[in-house]
Amino acid sequence: MKKSISIVDLSHLAMRNLFIAIGQANPKKKDGLFITEDFMPHFKSLLFNSLQFIKNKFKNEIVLATDGKKNWRKEYYLDYKANRTITKNDSDVNFEEFFKELDSILEVIKENFPFKVLAVQEAEADDIAGVISINHGDKMDITLVTSDHDWLQVQAHNDIRIWDPIKKEDKFLSDWEKVKIKVNINEKEEYISRFTLIHALIGDKGDNVPTLTGKSYFSDNFISYLKENEITSTSVKEVMAMSVYDELVEKYDVYEVIKSGYKKGQFKDTKEIFKTKPFGVKKAEAAVQSTESLEEILNSHEMYRDNFERNRTLVDFVKIPDTVQDSIMKNFSEAEITYNPNGMLEYFMNEKLQLHVSNINKFYSAKYEQKTTSSLDDFLEF
């Protein structure tokens, strides 16, 4: 009988519960930021509600996948998730304080609760789920608990269940999306699912990954600036290879303008170097009909193949570096559940999470015989 596990996208779950908690708590502000301690009790209650629900729904080994502190993708592509940094800087949330609190909660879970907590220094939660699913999906019954559309790619490799905790439903790749298309990469033939190919072609706006056509055409303003500096080439590849390119970009002072929303007309922090050429889902679907149609689009511009290979590295779990994959597999094999019911009860009492004190038995697993050796009265005396 196969071992059964559920891998939870804890990073996504935590962020979702964070903003629900702020809405419920209506926290006060200090120096323009919400006071963290005003909403953390709500956050903790919501988070443990979610974990309790997941544990009782799936009734198997629960693995909580979290983001590491150093992301390998940011080393590979400096602009990866750069938009999120800007968003956090503009936020009313003190994320530095929040993540310290979250780290403390995860330590408590690791030491007391019937969950495995996996965090790998250079990996995201996505990497943990992807590597385990691809490497163990044929040997284990694996369920991924996430609302992240990117995780669906694992279904092109193994029979993996994906359950969306927001929509409360299973998610599936279509048979058409699972079909693998032959692609020529660095003079090697590789077979990649249509789903992953489309993802690499259209990029990922949420993670600041450009489309296939992104950063392939200079803006009219930048072309004029190049001419002022006696550079007549408009080829992105040629100009970026020039020794003076970095210096030119440093001195260039034209910035992109926000085109919609309440900040419409204001300048972004991003310089207007490139212009946008749309490349959406319909064009991507047409491109991945066959090897020939894909090769035709990749060969139609000097930047497209490089852009595709960059994007594929960022979005395809197969391209996660071997060192990161090895660390994930090692951590997964060595991680243990430290089940301490007394520690759970003490934590809930100290945090005044009375609902969880009353429902603490819902965290117990049939796999474990141990029960609390203390009664609620022992803690109520505090």
VENTA-V660972 format. One record per residue. N is the residue number from 1. OMEGA is omega in degrees with one decimal (NA if undefined). D_CENTER is the distance of its C-alpha to the mean C-alpha in Angstrom with 2 decimals. Layout:
# VENTA-V660972
N:OMEGA:D_CENTER ; N:OMEGA:D_CENTER
This chain:
# VENTA-V660972
1:-178.6:31.63 ; 2:172.5:27.95 ; 3:-178.1:25.88 ; 4:177.5:23.51 ; 5:172.0:20.11 ; 6:178.6:17.22 ; 7:-175.0:13.70 ; 8:174.9:12.02 ; 9:-172.8:8.41 ; 10:-179.8:10.01 ; 11:178.4:7.56 ; 12:-179.6:7.31 ; 13:-179.5:10.96 ; 14:-178.6:12.04 ; 15:178.7:11.09 ; 16:179.8:12.80 ; 17:177.6:15.71 ; 18:-174.9:16.03 ; 19:172.6:17.04 ; 20:-179.8:19.16 ; 21:179.1:20.86 ; 22:178.2:21.70 ; 23:-179.7:23.19 ; 24:-171.8:25.24 ; 25:-176.0:26.40 ; 26:-173.4:27.33 ; 27:174.9:27.20 ; 28:180.0:29.56 ; 29:173.2:28.68 ; 30:-177.0:29.85 ; 31:175.7:29.78 ; 32:-177.9:27.64 ; 33:175.5:24.86 ; 34:176.2:24.57 ; 35:-171.0:26.20 ; 36:-176.2:23.56 ; 37:178.3:26.13 ; 38:-176.4:27.06 ; 39:-176.8:23.91 ; 40:176.5:22.73 ; 41:176.9:25.20 ; 42:-179.5:23.79 ; 43:-178.8:20.20 ; 44:179.3:21.39 ; 45:-179.9:23.37 ; 46:-178.4:20.61 ; 47:-179.3:18.16 ; 48:171.1:20.99 ; 49:-178.7:22.04 ; 50:-178.4:18.74 ; 51:178.2:18.94 ; 52:179.1:22.61 ; 53:-178.6:22.10 ; 54:-178.4:19.60 ; 55:-178.0:22.01 ; 56:178.8:24.97 ; 57:-171.7:23.53 ; 58:172.4:22.54 ; 59:175.6:25.10 ; 60:178.7:23.73 ; 61:-177.2:21.97 ; 62:177.6:18.77 ; 63:178.5:16.05 ; 64:-178.2:13.60 ; 65:-177.9:10.49 ; 66:178.7:9.32 ; 67:173.9:7.90 ; 68:-175.8:10.95 ; 69:-177.4:12.90 ; 70:-172.6:13.18 ; 71:-178.0:10.54 ; 72:-179.2:12.50 ; 73:177.8:11.07 ; 74:174.5:12.59 ; 75:-178.0:15.74 ; 76:-176.8:15.85 ; 77:-169.9:15.22 ; 78:-177.5:16.11 ; 79:-179.2:14.91 ; 80:-179.3:11.22 ; 81:178.1:9.60 ; 82:178.1:13.27 ; 83:-179.7:13.49 ; 84:176.9:11.37 ; 85:178.5:13.92 ; 86:179.8:16.65 ; 87:179.5:15.48 ; 88:179.3:15.37 ; 89:179.2:18.75 ; 90:-173.3:20.12 ; 91:174.7:18.99 ; 92:-177.8:21.55 ; 93:172.8:19.39 ; 94:-173.3:20.17 ; 95:178.3:16.70 ; 96:177.8:18.46 ; 97:-177.6:20.53 ; 98:-176.9:17.88 ; 99:173.3:15.69 ; 100:177.8:19.03 ; 101:-179.4:19.88 ; 102:177.4:16.67 ; 103:179.1:17.36 ; 104:178.5:20.88 ; 105:-179.6:19.96 ; 106:176.6:17.92 ; 107:177.7:21.03 ; 108:178.8:23.21 ; 109:-178.0:21.25 ; 110:-174.9:21.39 ; 111:-171.2:25.11 ; 112:-169.9:26.27 ; 113:-177.7:24.23 ; 114:177.5:24.13 ; 115:168.3:20.47 ; 116:176.2:18.99 ; 117:-179.6:16.42 ; 118:173.8:14.51 ; 119:179.1:13.14 ; 120:-169.9:13.65 ; 121:-173.0:14.42 ; 122:-173.5:12.75 ; 123:169.9:9.84 ; 124:175.5:6.24 ; 125:177.3:6.25 ; 126:-177.8:5.46 ; 127:-179.1:8.50 ; 128:179.9:10.47 ; 129:-177.2:10.47 ; 130:-177.1:11.22 ; 131:180.0:13.88 ; 132:-178.1:15.57 ; 133:-178.0:15.73 ; 134:-177.1:17.20 ; 135:-175.3:19.50 ; 136:-174.9:20.64 ; 137:178.7:20.26 ; 138:-177.0:23.94 ; 139:-177.5:25.13 ; 140:167.9:23.26 ; 141:-173.5:22.60 ; 142:171.3:18.84 ; 143:174.4:17.12 ; 144:-179.8:13.39 ; 145:-174.2:12.91 ; 146:170.8:10.05 ; 147:-178.0:10.22 ; 148:-178.2:7.34 ; 149:-176.4:9.84 ; 150:-173.8:8.32 ; 151:-178.7:9.16 ; 152:-176.4:12.70 ; 153:-178.0:13.54 ; 154:-179.8:14.57 ; 155:174.3:17.43 ; 156:-179.3:19.04 ; 157:-176.4:19.56 ; 158:179.9:20.52 ; 159:-176.1:21.49 ; 160:175.0:18.37 ; 161:175.6:18.33 ; 162:-177.8:15.33 ; 163:-178.0:16.04 ; 164:-177.1:14.58 ; 165:177.6:15.35 ; 166:-179.6:15.85 ; 167:-179.2:18.16 ; 168:-179.5:19.49 ; 169:175.4:19.84 ; 170:179.3:19.06 ; 171:-175.3:17.29 ; 172:165.5:18.74 ; 173:173.9:18.85 ; 174:177.1:22.31 ; 175:179.2:24.78 ; 176:-179.2:24.81 ; 177:-178.6:21.07 ; 178:-177.5:21.53 ; 179:-178.8:24.39 ; 180:-177.5:23.93 ; 181:178.1:25.46 ; 182:179.8:27.16 ; 183:176.7:25.93 ; 184:-178.5:27.86 ; 185:-179.6:25.74 ; 186:177.5:27.74 ; 187:175.7:30.76 ; 188:176.7:29.01 ; 189:176.4:28.44 ; 190:178.4:25.06 ; 191:-173.1:24.22 ; 192:-178.9:20.88 ; 193:177.1:20.07 ; 194:-180.0:20.60 ; 195:-178.0:17.22 ; 196:177.6:15.50 ; 197:178.8:18.31 ; 198:178.6:17.83 ; 199:179.7:14.16 ; 200:-178.7:15.42 ; 201:-176.4:18.33 ; 202:179.7:16.91 ; 203:-178.5:13.89 ; 204:-176.4:10.91 ; 205:-178.8:12.26 ; 206:179.9:9.29 ; 207:178.8:8.03 ; 208:174.9:11.80 ; 209:-175.5:12.46 ; 210:172.1:16.11 ; 211:177.0:17.97 ; 212:-176.2:20.49 ; 213:-179.2:23.10 ; 214:179.0:21.22 ; 215:179.1:22.96 ; 216:-176.9:25.79 ; 217:177.1:28.45 ; 218:175.9:29.82 ; 219:179.0:30.64 ; 220:179.5:34.34 ; 221:-178.7:34.45 ; 222:176.6:33.02 ; 223:177.0:35.47 ; 224:178.6:38.29 ; 225:177.8:37.19 ; 226:179.4:37.27 ; 227:176.9:40.76 ; 228:179.2:41.88 ; 229:173.9:40.97 ; 230:174.0:42.94 ; 231:-175.1:40.04 ; 232:-178.8:40.79 ; 233:173.9:38.02 ; 234:178.6:35.25 ; 235:-179.9:33.32 ; 236:-178.4:29.85 ; 237:-179.3:30.01 ; 238:-175.9:33.49 ; 239:-179.8:32.95 ; 240:178.5:29.74 ; 241:-178.9:31.74 ; 242:-178.2:34.49 ; 243:-176.8:35.04 ; 244:-172.8:35.42 ; 245:-178.3:32.13 ; 246:179.7:30.25 ; 247:178.3:33.36 ; 248:179.9:33.67 ; 249:-179.7:30.15 ; 250:-176.0:30.80 ; 251:-178.5:33.99 ; 252:-172.3:32.74 ; 253:175.1:32.46 ; 254:-174.9:31.55 ; 255:177.6:28.29 ; 256:-178.6:26.38 ; 257:176.3:27.38 ; 258:-171.5:25.35 ; 259:-179.2:26.77 ; 260:178.7:26.03 ; 261:-175.0:25.41 ; 262:177.1:27.23 ; 263:-178.9:26.68 ; 264:179.4:28.21 ; 265:178.4:30.38 ; 266:-179.5:28.77 ; 267:173.0:27.61 ; 268:173.8:24.04 ; 269:-176.5:23.33 ; 270:178.6:22.78 ; 271:-178.0:26.00 ; 272:-179.0:27.26 ; 273:-176.4:27.54 ; 274:173.5:26.27 ; 275:-175.1:27.01 ; 276:170.0:24.97 ; 277:-173.0:25.99 ; 278:173.3:24.27 ; 279:-173.3:22.73 ; 280:-174.1:21.37 ; 281:-177.9:20.75 ; 282:178.5:24.51 ; 283:179.6:25.16 ; 284:179.6:22.31 ; 285:177.7:23.71 ; 286:-177.3:27.13 ; 287:-174.6:26.08 ; 288:176.7:24.78 ; 289:-177.4:27.93 ; 290:175.4:29.32 ; 291:-176.5:29.27 ; 292:-178.9:31.94 ; 293:178.6:30.18 ; 294:179.6:27.02 ; 295:-179.6:29.23 ; 296:-179.1:31.18 ; 297:-179.5:28.29 ; 298:-179.0:26.92 ; 299:-173.5:30.49 ; 300:179.1:31.26 ; 301:-175.4:30.09 ; 302:-175.9:30.09 ; 303:-167.4:26.44 ; 304:-178.1:24.85 ; 305:177.4:24.72 ; 306:179.7:23.26 ; 307:179.2:20.61 ; 308:-178.1:19.81 ; 309:174.4:19.62 ; 310:-177.9:17.35 ; 311:-179.7:14.89 ; 312:177.5:15.25 ; 313:-177.1:14.54 ; 314:-171.7:11.18 ; 315:-174.5:10.13 ; 316:-179.1:12.48 ; 317:178.6:11.86 ; 318:-176.5:15.60 ; 319:175.5:15.35 ; 320:-176.5:13.52 ; 321:-178.1:16.42 ; 322:-178.5:19.02 ; 323:178.6:19.09 ; 324:178.0:15.46 ; 325:180.0:16.15 ; 326:179.7:19.39 ; 327:179.2:17.99 ; 328:-178.7:15.63 ; 329:179.2:18.67 ; 330:180.0:20.96 ; 331:-179.3:19.03 ; 332:-178.0:18.70 ; 333:-176.1:22.41 ; 334:-176.6:23.56 ; 335:178.9:21.67 ; 336:174.7:24.12 ; 337:175.7:24.38 ; 338:-172.2:26.65 ; 339:-177.0:28.16 ; 340:-177.9:30.25 ; 341:178.6:31.40 ; 342:178.0:33.52 ; 343:176.6:30.63 ; 344:-177.4:28.66 ; 345:179.7:31.73 ; 346:179.7:32.46 ; 347:-179.6:29.00 ; 348:179.1:29.21 ; 349:-178.9:32.76 ; 350:-179.1:32.05 ; 351:179.5:29.21 ; 352:176.6:31.58 ; 353:-170.6:29.25 ; 354:179.7:32.35 ; 355:-179.0:30.79 ; 356:173.7:28.85 ; 357:-178.5:32.05 ; 358:-175.2:33.84 ; 359:-172.7:31.22 ; 360:179.9:30.40 ; 361:179.6:31.83 ; 362:175.6:28.95 ; 363:-177.7:26.82 ; 364:177.9:29.45 ; 365:178.5:28.94 ; 366:-179.5:31.90 ; 367:-174.9:31.16 ; 368:179.5:32.32 ; 369:-174.0:35.88 ; 370:173.8:35.61 ; 371:179.8:36.12 ; 372:177.6:36.49 ; 373:178.3:39.77 ; 374:177.1:39.93 ; 375:177.2:40.64 ; 376:-179.3:39.22 ; 377:179.0:42.56 ; 378:-177.4:41.98 ; 379:-179.1:38.99 ; 380:177.6:40.62 ; 381:179.5:43.36 ; 382:NA:41.01
